[in-house]
Amino acid sequence: MTKKLWGSRFTKKTNTLVDKFTSSISFDKRLAKYDALGSIAHAKMLGEKRIIPLKDSRLIVKGLQSILKDLEKGRFKFDSQAEDIHSNIQDALSKKIGKAAHKLHAARSRNDQIVLDVRMYVKDELTACIKLLSLLQKSILRFAKDNSKIIIPSYTHLQMAQCVLVSHHMLAYIESLERDKERFCDAKKRTDQMPLGSGALSGTGLPIDREHVRKQLGFDRLTENSIDSVSDRDFIIEALAGLSILGVHFSRMAEDLILWSTKEFNFIDIDFSFCTGSSIMPHKKNPDVLELIRASTGRLHGDLSSVLILMKGLPLSYNRDLQLDKPPLFDAIDTVKEILEIMAQIFKHIRLNKGVIALKLMDESLFSVDIVEYLINKGLSYREAHDTVGRMVKGCLDKGIKISSLSTAQLRRYSDRLGADVKNILNAWESVNLKRSYGSTNPKLVARQLNIWSKRLNARIQIRK
């Protein structure tokens, strides 16, 4: 069993139940690489500042580099009985190089060591999430470009509202994911602070060079307060908050696709490779993958809540409670990365049911706002125009009569401003072309946005013929 780093003061061994309860090696072993890298930087600094002999520093670095290589190649043997990853690495180093390893822990505590490891981990994982987000955006953009001429009915309150280009709908997803990327970039800025050298909480009297360690590890700046350095977990909360918001976006996208794939909507066909069947109903093709993505939002919110509640009321500075900040962090990152990869593939394999969608666009209620704006252009006030179209809907559409079937005389019964030319706007393409405002579903504006996003994402997208 790995030797404890603190056992010399104790007069008896800890109870085996305590050993099991307090051990974190089962989950913090994923920080092993960062623990070794941080220790290499620390050992080099200790040698250069002559806090330990230079030969010992070099021997420690050599041993740690060997451990790092073992970790990279999957050869490192984790001790399931170790208290934590720090103890495990320290013990492995001792076995490799002997007593020189005992000099490594000068001028540091596990308190500043663990927060260093986690900050390095979060920086890397946020970078990975940002890259995966870009890949998902590219996948959605490709789908949008492939279907740039398709119009769908859009919905408010799950009731048909107005016509939009499906590419405009896809751009809404891309915009929301871009905000997620921006949140991750912001979170990285506040994570990018080097805490090592803060010791247990008060710093150290040894002549260390924190700036030297910062440069070696590639951090942007140093933490400014040793108490805050070892007790701050805001950067974890901020990362989890960003992951939770991204989870909401996943859930909303999944819900759209689930609805669109139902027989009632039948807008899309999800590839069989992303669906499952029923053990009793042979005809079923269930969007289980999307349902699990939708459900994962609750898991992500739970991870965030777990750390928020953990931190609430903790006195400064370090408390052992902070050991439990890592499982929810690891779980949230694993969950999001998996979903990002799956969602990118799902969008590559969605097929639009264009015939079904075209039939939906025959519903003339989709053009009610266009008629309102037609009347406003003819000089009516908004209220007069809205009331007029409301009477038309009640007198025609609610009774199954198409407005386009009315004669000019019948149209003028609702308003003398209505002419035969109003029928020209009762089609989906005219509806989207009538939109003029920046950010609207106008085809020219949408095409411009698609090109902008192609450049922003550096996406080489070929439109399928």
ZAMARGU-4260 file (C-alpha; in steps of 0.2 Angstrom, whole numbers, plus 5000, padded with zeros to 4 digits):
<rodrens>
0) 5000/5000/5000 | 5006/5018/4996 | 5013/5026/5011 | 5003/5041/5018 | 5012/5058/5016
5) 5006/5064/5034 | 5007/5048/5045 | 5022/5052/5056 | 5012/5062/5069 | 4999/5048/5071
10) 5001/5035/5085 | 4990/5022/5077 | 4984/5017/5059 | 4968/5024/5052 | 4953/5012/5052
15) 4952/5003/5036 | 4934/5010/5034 | 4942/5027/5035 | 4955/5023/5022 | 4941/5017/5010
20) 4930/5032/5014 | 4943/5045/5012 | 4952/5038/4997 | 4950/5048/4981 | 4962/5038/4969
25) 4947/5030/4961 | 4943/5046/4952 | 4957/5058/4954 | 4969/5046/4945 | 4964/5054/4929
30) 4974/5069/4935 | 4990/5059/4935 | 4997/5067/4920 | 4994/5085/4927 | 5001/5079/4944
35) 5017/5073/4936 | 5019/5089/4925 | 5016/5100/4939 | 5029/5091/4950 | 5042/5092/4936
40) 5040/5111/4935 | 5041/5112/4954 | 5056/5101/4955 | 5066/5111/4942 | 5062/5127/4951
45) 5068/5119/4968 | 5084/5114/4960 | 5087/5131/4951 | 5084/5140/4967 | 5095/5128/4977
50) 5081/5124/4989 | 5086/5106/4985 | 5103/5100/4977 | 5103/5102/4958 | 5108/5084/4956
55) 5092/5078/4966 | 5081/5090/4956 | 5088/5082/4940 | 5085/5065/4947 | 5067/5069/4952
60) 5063/5076/4935 | 5070/5061/4926 | 5060/5050/4937 | 5044/5060/4934 | 5047/5060/4916
65) 5048/5041/4916 | 5032/5040/4926 | 5024/5052/4913 | 5030/5041/4899 | 5022/5026/4908
70) 5006/5035/4910 | 5006/5040/4892 | 5009/5022/4886 | 4996/5015/4899 | 5010/5006/4909
75) 5008/5015/4925 | 5001/5004/4939 | 4989/5014/4950 | 4988/5008/4968 | 4969/5006/4972
80) 4974/5007/4991 | 4983/5025/4989 | 4975/5039/4998 | 4975/5050/4982 | 4985/5053/4966
85) 4998/5063/4974 | 5002/5049/4986 | 5002/5037/4972 | 5014/5047/4961 | 5026/5051/4976
90) 5027/5033/4980 | 5030/5027/4962 | 5044/5041/4961 | 5052/5034/4977 | 5052/5017/4970
95) 5061/5023/4955 | 5074/5035/4962 | 5075/5032/4981 | 5077/5045/4994 | 5079/5060/4983
100) 5060/5058/4979 | 5057/5064/4997 | 5064/5081/4993 | 5050/5085/4980 | 5037/5091/4992
105) 5047/5105/4999 | 5038/5122/4998 | 5021/5114/4993 | 5006/5106/5000 | 4993/5094/4993
110) 4981/5109/4995 | 4990/5120/4981 | 4995/5104/4972 | 4977/5098/4969 | 4971/5114/4963
115) 4985/5116/4951 | 4981/5099/4944 | 4963/5103/4942 | 4966/5120/4934 | 4977/5111/4921
120) 4964/5098/4918 | 4950/5111/4916 | 4960/5121/4904 | 4963/5106/4893 | 4945/5100/4894
125) 4937/5117/4890 | 4949/5118/4875 | 4943/5101/4869 | 4925/5105/4871 | 4927/5121/4861
130) 4935/5111/4847 | 4921/5098/4848 | 4908/5113/4848 | 4916/5119/4832 | 4914/5102/4824
135) 4896/5101/4829 | 4893/5119/4822 | 4901/5113/4805 | 4890/5098/4805 | 4874/5109/4807
140) 4881/5121/4795 | 4883/5108/4782 | 4865/5102/4784 | 4859/5120/4783 | 4868/5122/4767
145) 4863/5106/4759 | 4845/5111/4763 | 4846/5130/4760 | 4831/5130/4748 | 4819/5121/4760
150) 4806/5131/4770 | 4797/5124/4785 | 4783/5130/4796 | 4790/5137/4812 | 4781/5136/4829
155) 4777/5146/4844 | 4768/5137/4859 | 4770/5122/4848 | 4757/5129/4836 | 4761/5134/4818
160) 4767/5152/4817 | 4776/5158/4801 | 4787/5151/4787 | 4806/5151/4789 | 4820/5143/4780
165) 4826/5127/4788 | 4844/5134/4786 | 4838/5149/4797 | 4832/5137/4810 | 4849/5128/4810
170) 4858/5145/4811 | 4849/5148/4828 | 4857/5132/4834 | 4874/5138/4828 | 4872/5155/4837
175) 4868/5147/4853 | 4883/5135/4852 | 4894/5150/4849 | 4888/5158/4865 | 4893/5141/4874
180) 4910/5143/4866 | 4912/5161/4872 | 4907/5155/4889 | 4920/5142/4889 | 4933/5154/4883
185) 4929/5166/4897 | 4930/5152/4910 | 4947/5147/4903 | 4953/5165/4907 | 4949/5164/4925
190) 4955/5146/4926 | 4972/5151/4918 | 4980/5156/4935 | 4994/5146/4943 | 4992/5142/4962
195) 5007/5132/4966 | 5018/5140/4979 | 5003/5145/4990 | 5007/5130/5002 | 4993/5124/5013
200) 4986/5142/5014 | 4999/5155/5019 | 5013/5153/5006 | 5031/5147/5011 | 5047/5154/5019
205) 5058/5145/5006 | 5064/5156/4992 | 5054/5149/4978 | 5051/5157/4961 | 5032/5155/4957
210) 5034/5165/4941 | 5047/5152/4935 | 5034/5138/4938 | 5020/5148/4929 | 5030/5150/4913
215) 5035/5131/4913 | 5017/5126/4915 | 5010/5139/4902 | 4999/5148/4914 | 4993/5166/4910
220) 4996/5173/4927 | 4999/5169/4945 | 4985/5168/4959 | 4987/5183/4970 | 4981/5177/4987
225) 4987/5161/4995 | 4971/5158/5005 | 4960/5161/4990 | 4972/5150/4979 | 4969/5134/4989
230) 4950/5137/4993 | 4944/5144/4977 | 4933/5133/4966 | 4924/5146/4956 | 4933/5140/4940
235) 4925/5123/4942 | 4908/5131/4946 | 4910/5142/4931 | 4915/5127/4919 | 4900/5117/4926
240) 4888/5132/4923 | 4894/5133/4905 | 4892/5114/4903 | 4875/5115/4911 | 4869/5129/4899
245) 4876/5119/4884 | 4866/5105/4891 | 4850/5115/4889 | 4854/5119/4871 | 4857/5100/4868
250) 4840/5097/4876 | 4831/5109/4865 | 4839/5103/4849 | 4835/5085/4854 | 4817/5090/4857
255) 4815/5098/4840 | 4822/5083/4832 | 4812/5071/4842 | 4796/5081/4838 | 4800/5083/4819
260) 4803/5064/4818 | 4786/5059/4825 | 4772/5053/4813 | 4762/5069/4818 | 4776/5081/4811
265) 4786/5069/4800 | 4798/5083/4794 | 4813/5072/4796 | 4820/5055/4795 | 4833/5050/4808
270) 4845/5037/4802 | 4842/5020/4809 | 4860/5020/4816 | 4855/5033/4829 | 4838/5024/4833
275) 4833/5009/4843 | 4818/4997/4842 | 4805/4990/4853 | 4805/4973/4861 | 4786/4971/4859
280) 4782/4982/4844 | 4791/4977/4828 | 4786/4993/4819 | 4794/5005/4831 | 4809/5016/4827
285) 4813/5026/4843 | 4824/5041/4844 | 4832/5034/4860 | 4848/5043/4858 | 4840/5060/4857
290) 4829/5056/4872 | 4845/5051/4882 | 4853/5068/4876 | 4838/5077/4882 | 4838/5068/4899
295) 4857/5071/4901 | 4853/5090/4904 | 4846/5085/4922 | 4862/5076/4925 | 4873/5091/4920
300) 4862/5102/4931 | 4864/5090/4945 | 4883/5091/4944 | 4883/5110/4945 | 4871/5109/4960
305) 4882/5097/4968 | 4897/5108/4968 | 4887/5124/4972 | 4880/5115/4987 | 4897/5108/4992
310) 4904/5126/4992 | 4890/5134/5001 | 4895/5139/5019 | 4913/5132/5018 | 4925/5142/5029
315) 4941/5148/5022 | 4953/5140/5017 | 4955/5122/5012 | 4942/5109/5018 | 4942/5090/5014
320) 4924/5093/5007 | 4934/5100/4991 | 4939/5082/4987 | 4921/5079/4981 | 4922/5093/4968
325) 4930/5082/4955 | 4917/5068/4952 | 4904/5080/4946 | 4917/5090/4936 | 4923/5074/4928
330) 4905/5067/4925 | 4899/5083/4917 | 4914/5085/4905 | 4913/5066/4900 | 4894/5068/4897
335) 4896/5084/4886 | 4910/5077/4876 | 4901/5062/4872 | 4885/5071/4867 | 4895/5083/4856
340) 4902/5069/4846 | 4885/5060/4844 | 4876/5076/4839 | 4888/5080/4826 | 4885/5063/4818
345) 4867/5064/4820 | 4866/5080/4809 | 4876/5071/4796 | 4863/5058/4794 | 4846/5067/4795
350) 4835/5067/4779 | 4821/5080/4777 | 4804/5074/4771 | 4802/5088/4758 | 4785/5082/4752
355) 4777/5081/4769 | 4784/5098/4773 | 4777/5106/4757 | 4760/5100/4761 | 4761/5109/4778
360) 4765/5125/4769 | 4748/5125/4761 | 4741/5131/4777 | 4737/5149/4774 | 4737/5153/4792
365) 4756/5154/4790 | 4754/5170/4780 | 4742/5180/4792 | 4756/5192/4798 | 4761/5195/4780
370) 4743/5200/4776 | 4744/5211/4792 | 4759/5220/4785 | 4752/5221/4768 | 4737/5231/4776
375) 4749/5242/4786 | 4758/5246/4769 | 4741/5251/4763 | 4738/5263/4776 | 4729/5254/4790
380) 4735/5255/4808 | 4742/5240/4816 | 4727/5237/4826 | 4715/5239/4811 | 4726/5227/4801
385) 4726/5214/4815 | 4708/5215/4818 | 4704/5213/4799 | 4715/5198/4797 | 4707/5190/4813
390) 4690/5192/4805 | 4697/5184/4789 | 4704/5169/4799 | 4687/5167/4808 | 4677/5169/4792
395) 4688/5158/4781 | 4702/5148/4788 | 4692/5142/4803 | 4679/5136/4791 | 4691/5127/4779
400) 4690/5141/4766 | 4706/5147/4758 | 4709/5166/4757 | 4717/5163/4740 | 4700/5156/4734
405) 4691/5173/4738 | 4686/5185/4724 | 4691/5203/4725 | 4673/5207/4730 | 4674/5195/4744
410) 4691/5201/4750 | 4684/5219/4751 | 4670/5214/4763 | 4684/5213/4776 | 4693/5229/4770
415) 4693/5240/4756 | 4712/5240/4756 | 4712/5222/4751 | 4715/5219/4733 | 4718/5203/4722
420) 4737/5206/4724 | 4736/5200/4742 | 4735/5183/4735 | 4753/5185/4728 | 4759/5184/4746
425) 4750/5168/4751 | 4765/5156/4747 | 4780/5151/4757 | 4793/5158/4746 | 4785/5175/4745
430) 4783/5175/4764 | 4801/5173/4768 | 4806/5185/4754 | 4795/5198/4761 | 4806/5198/4777
435) 4818/5213/4777 | 4825/5215/4795 | 4843/5211/4799 | 4844/5193/4806 | 4827/5188/4798
440) 4823/5173/4787 | 4825/5182/4771 | 4835/5170/4759 | 4848/5183/4754 | 4851/5187/4772
445) 4852/5169/4777 | 4864/5165/4763 | 4875/5179/4769 | 4875/5172/4787 | 4879/5154/4780
450) 4894/5162/4771 | 4899/5171/4786 | 4898/5156/4797 | 4908/5146/4784 | 4922/5158/4786
455) 4921/5159/4804 | 4922/5140/4807 | 4934/5138/4793 | 4923/5125/4786 | 4926/5117/4769
460) 4908/5113/4765 | 4902/5106/4748 | 4884/5107/4744 | 4877/5091/4738 | 4869/5091/4721
</rodrens>
